[in-house]
Amino acid sequence: MNLIHRRLCKSDSWAARARSELLPWACRDVPLDGDVLEIGPGYGITSRWLLERGARLAAVEVDPALAADLRRQFGDEVDVRTGDGAQLPFPDASFDTVVCFTMLHHVPSAAHQDRLFAEAARVLRPGGTFAGSDSRISLRFRLLHIGDTMVVVDPAGLPDRLRAAGLTDVRVSTSERSLRFRGTRPGPA
């Protein structure tokens, strides 16, 4: 992420918006009180919110410096691993819920995003939920990402991509600035 983007993502204003608007909207009806994996927690704003909802939380962060910061911030509260969401370091069927928030556009290609979706499905228990959000394209969003990786997720194509990853009961919806999604790993809950 560029310097401006980093400042925004750890700002109080972003934290307030995420906590009051984005996360409640993205996680409506998503079970968060079991074993939860967060892919790409960044600065931990979303992780803190998940812990407050009773999650037994694990997190995978690709940036080693951010992962180290998360370990210092959360200690034993969160099992933080440094790694790529497209190659998760967990066995099959490890989690009740997998989430990711406003990070998919930082994944370097659509194919890499698809591998992340497949990995999320793999580590879900039967009946488990994969859910999250990402930003929609706008002029402001483009300007914020000058010099950054920016692979925007098309909401219209996302349902087919999630189904191809092995998820069912897929739902995608949008707001002015964001998209949210969810899907279920087949099998009994």
PLY file of the C-alpha trace (Angstrom):
ply
format ascii 1.0
element vertex 189
property float x
property float y
property float z
element edge 188
property int vertex1
property int vertex2
end_header
0.00 0.00 0.00
1.18 3.52 -0.67
1.78 5.95 2.21
-1.57 7.73 1.87
-3.41 4.42 1.83
-1.52 3.19 4.92
-2.42 6.36 6.82
-6.08 6.05 5.88
-6.27 2.36 6.85
-5.00 3.02 10.37
-6.89 6.27 10.90
-9.52 6.86 13.56
-11.99 7.95 10.88
-11.62 4.66 8.97
-11.92 2.69 12.22
-15.10 4.54 13.14
-16.66 3.97 9.70
-15.64 0.31 9.66
-17.06 -0.34 13.14
-20.30 1.60 12.73
-21.18 0.95 9.07
-19.08 -1.50 7.08
-18.62 -4.42 9.47
-22.22 -4.59 10.75
-23.44 -4.45 7.12
-20.92 -7.01 5.80
-21.51 -9.41 8.70
-25.28 -9.22 9.01
-26.46 -12.75 9.86
-22.90 -14.15 9.73
-22.02 -16.35 12.73
-19.01 -14.82 14.49
-18.99 -16.60 17.84
-17.10 -19.75 16.82
-13.72 -20.48 15.29
-13.18 -17.57 12.88
-10.36 -16.99 10.41
-9.72 -13.47 9.16
-7.72 -13.17 5.96
-5.82 -9.90 5.56
-6.54 -8.07 8.83
-4.06 -5.28 8.10
-3.87 -3.00 11.14
-6.32 -5.05 13.24
-9.32 -2.71 13.31
-11.56 -5.48 12.01
-9.92 -8.08 14.25
-10.78 -6.14 17.40
-14.40 -5.88 16.23
-14.53 -9.65 15.62
-13.13 -10.39 19.08
-15.82 -8.19 20.61
-18.42 -10.49 19.01
-17.03 -13.60 20.67
-14.86 -14.99 17.89
-12.07 -17.41 18.67
-9.90 -15.68 16.12
-7.04 -16.70 13.87
-5.64 -14.33 11.25
-3.41 -14.62 8.19
-1.60 -11.45 7.11
0.70 -11.39 4.07
2.75 -8.37 5.23
5.34 -9.58 7.80
5.58 -6.17 9.51
1.79 -5.93 9.90
1.65 -9.54 11.15
4.30 -8.74 13.78
2.34 -5.63 14.82
-0.82 -7.72 15.14
0.99 -10.25 17.36
2.16 -7.42 19.64
-1.30 -5.83 19.65
-3.31 -8.98 20.40
-0.88 -11.33 22.14
-2.60 -14.67 22.80
-6.07 -13.34 21.87
-5.46 -13.96 18.15
-3.44 -16.71 16.46
-1.67 -14.53 13.88
0.15 -16.23 11.01
2.23 -14.58 8.33
1.09 -15.97 5.00
-0.87 -15.72 1.81
-4.64 -16.18 1.85
-4.27 -18.27 -1.31
-2.11 -20.80 0.62
-3.62 -20.99 4.09
-1.54 -22.76 6.76
-4.47 -24.63 8.29
-5.93 -28.12 7.80
-9.20 -28.72 5.97
-12.39 -27.95 7.91
-10.69 -25.88 10.66
-13.12 -22.94 10.94
-16.80 -22.18 11.35
-16.43 -18.85 9.55
-13.83 -17.23 7.28
-13.94 -13.48 6.66
-12.03 -10.82 4.77
-12.73 -7.10 4.65
-11.65 -4.50 2.08
-8.55 -6.43 1.10
-9.45 -8.44 -2.01
-8.51 -5.56 -4.32
-4.93 -5.85 -2.97
-4.64 -9.46 -4.16
-2.46 -9.28 -7.30
-4.76 -10.95 -9.84
-8.24 -12.40 -10.30
-6.69 -15.88 -10.48
-4.98 -15.30 -7.12
-8.31 -14.08 -5.68
-9.92 -17.29 -6.95
-7.26 -19.38 -5.16
-8.01 -17.40 -1.99
-11.73 -18.20 -2.40
-10.92 -21.91 -2.84
-8.68 -21.89 0.24
-11.39 -20.19 2.30
-13.82 -22.93 1.23
-11.25 -25.65 2.01
-10.66 -24.53 5.60
-14.37 -24.10 6.36
-16.21 -26.81 8.21
-19.27 -28.22 6.41
-22.05 -25.68 6.80
-19.51 -22.91 7.51
-19.71 -19.40 6.08
-17.24 -17.38 4.01
-18.16 -13.70 4.12
-16.70 -10.28 3.64
-16.59 -7.02 1.80
-14.53 -5.04 -0.63
-14.59 -1.57 -2.13
-16.23 -0.64 -5.40
-14.49 1.36 -8.08
-14.72 5.17 -8.01
-12.46 8.08 -8.87
-11.53 8.51 -5.20
-10.75 4.80 -4.93
-8.51 4.96 -8.03
-6.64 7.99 -6.69
-6.11 6.33 -3.32
-4.47 3.37 -5.09
-1.94 5.20 -7.26
1.14 3.00 -7.10
-0.75 0.21 -5.30
-2.04 -3.14 -6.41
-5.70 -2.63 -7.32
-7.62 -5.59 -8.76
-11.24 -4.59 -8.31
-13.77 -7.38 -7.79
-16.74 -7.21 -10.16
-19.89 -7.78 -8.08
-21.72 -9.24 -11.11
-19.13 -11.97 -11.64
-18.42 -12.72 -7.98
-21.24 -15.25 -7.42
-19.93 -17.55 -10.17
-16.38 -17.23 -8.84
-17.47 -18.18 -5.32
-19.49 -21.14 -6.65
-16.45 -22.28 -8.66
-14.51 -22.27 -5.37
-16.98 -24.80 -3.98
-19.40 -22.56 -2.09
-23.19 -22.69 -2.21
-25.99 -20.34 -1.12
-23.90 -17.49 -2.53
-25.15 -13.94 -2.04
-23.59 -10.68 -3.22
-25.00 -7.20 -2.70
-23.70 -3.67 -3.07
-23.91 -0.25 -1.53
-22.64 2.97 -3.05
-19.03 2.33 -1.96
-18.81 -1.37 -1.12
-19.83 -4.89 -1.97
-20.53 -7.67 0.48
-20.63 -11.39 -0.12
-21.22 -14.68 1.58
-21.28 -18.33 0.68
-21.53 -21.64 2.51
-19.44 -24.77 2.38
-21.82 -27.61 1.49
-22.68 -30.13 4.15
-24.46 -30.21 7.49
-23.79 -27.35 9.89
0 1
1 2
2 3
3 4
4 5
5 6
6 7
7 8
8 9
9 10
10 11
11 12
12 13
13 14
14 15
15 16
16 17
17 18
18 19
19 20
20 21
21 22
22 23
23 24
24 25
25 26
26 27
27 28
28 29
29 30
30 31
31 32
32 33
33 34
34 35
35 36
36 37
37 38
38 39
39 40
40 41
41 42
42 43
43 44
44 45
45 46
46 47
47 48
48 49
49 50
50 51
51 52
52 53
53 54
54 55
55 56
56 57
57 58
58 59
59 60
60 61
61 62
62 63
63 64
64 65
65 66
66 67
67 68
68 69
69 70
70 71
71 72
72 73
73 74
74 75
75 76
76 77
77 78
78 79
79 80
80 81
81 82
82 83
83 84
84 85
85 86
86 87
87 88
88 89
89 90
90 91
91 92
92 93
93 94
94 95
95 96
96 97
97 98
98 99
99 100
100 101
101 102
102 103
103 104
104 105
105 106
106 107
107 108
108 109
109 110
110 111
111 112
112 113
113 114
114 115
115 116
116 117
117 118
118 119
119 120
120 121
121 122
122 123
123 124
124 125
125 126
126 127
127 128
128 129
129 130
130 131
131 132
132 133
133 134
134 135
135 136
136 137
137 138
138 139
139 140
140 141
141 142
142 143
143 144
144 145
145 146
146 147
147 148
148 149
149 150
150 151
151 152
152 153
153 154
154 155
155 156
156 157
157 158
158 159
159 160
160 161
161 162
162 163
163 164
164 165
165 166
166 167
167 168
168 169
169 170
170 171
171 172
172 173
173 174
174 175
175 176
176 177
177 178
178 179
179 180
180 181
181 182
182 183
183 184
184 185
185 186
186 187
187 188
